[in-house]
Amino acid sequence: MKIIILGAGQVGASVAESLVSEANEINVIDTDIQRLRQLQDRLDLRTVVGNAALPSVLRQAGAEDTDLLIAVTQSDQTNLCACRTAETLFKIPTKIARLRSADYSQHPELLDTRNFAVDFSICPEQIVTDYLLKLIEFPEALQVLEFAEGLVSLVAVRAIEGGPLVGHRVSDLRRHMPNIDVRITAIYRRDQPITPEGETLIQVGDEVFFLAATHDIRQVMSELRQRDRPTRRLMIAGGGNIGSRLASVAQDRYRVKVIEVDEARAKALGSTLERVLVLQGDATDETLLAAENIDDMDFFLALTNDDENNIMASLLAKSLGARRVLALINRRAYADLLQADRIDIAISPAQVSIGSLLAHVRRGDVAAVHSLRRGAAEALEFVVHGDASTSKVIGRRIDALALPKGASIGAIVRGISRDTPGARLGLGQVVIAHHETIIEPEDHVILFLASKELVPKVERLFQVGLAFF
């Protein structure tokens, strides 16, 4: 596939890194020559220096025969203008735009083909905010990801000393919870993937991924580790785009404090966030944290734009008694080093939000994609079409499928329609996958891939044959 990416920032660079490894032809446009050079030094792609919205720059990047335009610059206006230009002059089939302002979502008619011609829009900041809310709701989890209109959740937890299943076999989970169907899809031990079998022992420190119906996940988590007390008090370091969004939606359910270093920004937040205590100061100031009772905080979230500040503030908050700490870290190498050490959760915002883009790039009918373990693994939701004669999976038992090693089917949701407005209200039957489970037409099949290198093989398996058309 030929793809043009507009913007070489954190989101654009992460998208390029993910897609270039899948044998796509990538062109990246940005005004920053240094950024483009760094990207080209690391990845096999072409770059163009210039304004991404200009027809001449898009033409230079090969827009005439491009399959997909991904506009993820920092400017909503540039992204929208580029999509309109791509549609009018170059007839690029699919156009995705990053839109940071919520105003556009309130007027979807502006994005149709008669106006800005945006096929799909994403807001990475909102995606990260929703992701953080799930982690606050389930403080024991490392990741909480939803599939099939929220009916199924994939949860990652770290097995700790004293957990009911630690030291026991995977197969014991059914004996502990005879009335709940759950599937352990992967175990990572010392950062190495282990394919879970019935005889696999869960050890202290294991990172365990499991799939279950969303309404069952709390009970499953209690089997893997002792349940933390509910979250009541939050402290957020950084009142930027993500920090302010999170404080705004969290203030109705939690007691929230925000620390913002910029005085003008702190005053603006204080006037708009009615039930949030906004403090002007430095989150790495030990005296300030102690004065604001950091030891009473259930969750401390460092969400500034500075990786080093986020790391230091989180380490300091943990040492002063915060029960759980999270740091937003753009540099993936930092996140890999720090998680599971003294920082409970380290997340890369670009990796959190990239799944929304990948869902529109994957071949086949893909309803959802989630990047796992900071891009090393992936979970996908395929919608199966065709019949037994045109599909390699329909009418077949799961243990008869030619799944590559490292890929596993965790769950199937049956009877759900993306055109059904009430789907989120409970339509659809959740079927946790077992060896004898048979896949039916229009099933939503949720897979775990231990490595992104498996994506092309799985895509080919789930593609419908030409006879279907």
Secondary structure, DSSP 8 states (H G I E B T S, - for coil): -EEEEE--SHHHHHHHHHHHTTT-EEEEEES-HHHHHHHHHHSS-EEEES-TT-HHHHHHTTGGG-SEEEE--S-HHHHHHHHHHHHHHH--SEEEEE---TTGGG-GGGGSTTTT--SEEE-HHHHHHHHHHHHHHSTTEEEEEEEGGGTEEEEEEE--TT-TTTTSBTTHHHHH-TT--EEEEEEEETTEEE---TT-B--TT-EEEEEEEGGGHHHHHHHHS-------EEEEE--SHHHHHHHHHHTTTSEEEEEES-HHHHHHHHHH-TTEEEEES-TT-HHHHHHTTGGG-SEEEE-SS-HHHHHHHHHHHHHTT-S-EEEE-SSHHHHHHHBTTTBSEEE-HHHHHHHHHHTTTSSS-EEEEEEEGGGTEEEEEEE--S-TTT-SSTT-BGGGS---TTEEEEEEEES--TT-TTGGGT-SEEEE--TT-B--TT-EEEEEESSGGGHHHHHHHHS--GGG-
